[in-house]
Amino acid sequence: MAQTISDFKSGFNGGTRANRFSVNFTWPTGLGSGFPNLTYHVVTAKLPEGELGSISIPYRGRVAHFAGDRDYKPWTVTILDDTGTNESWSLFHKWSNALSSHKKNTATDQTYAVGDYLQPIKFTQLTEPTSASTTATGHSSLREINLQNAWPSEVGQIGLDMGEGGSLVSYTVTFTYDYYTILKAQIDIE
């Protein structure tokens, strides 16, 4: 069966692009208010990884496999460092410190209430720009992943280098969360 480039183009919808995504953080209410919107500061992220474990049971010379527990891997994003009211590196440290203080090694509030210190994070993979049913960025949503009860388990270092003339500084934040949901127009996975 001979295929032409036209056959390929008509059978392939153009694929998704790695640079079309949006991440929306909700800052914990336990930290106060007036924190920056970091939608335009997140420069790299990956769709979160989830692993369904396997339980193996030997039976008369064979091994039977059963689905085990689901494990959600930590999720890491890279964020551009900014100045003034958008100085988020210190804010992520403040969030982390509220969960376990540097000095006392205790939480600010032992309840760890959702909304106070545990927050949802919305990660949206975007398609090409379109005029119908678009998000605030002018793109339509291909899929939306919501990390539930997320908190920063690691705030990465900021590397400074006098030899890096003109480059922007970034850092990583790794989030731990309970589970995620995947929402899409045709398929919802909860």
Protein Blocks (a to p, Z undefined) as FASTA:
>chain_A
ZZdfklmmmmpghiaafklccddddddfkloghiacfklmpmbdcddddddddddddeeh
iacddddddddddddddddddehjllmklmmmmmmmmmocfklopafblnlpghjlpccd
dddddddddfbhpafkopacfbdcddehiacfbdcdddddfklghiacddddddddfbdc
dddfklccZZ
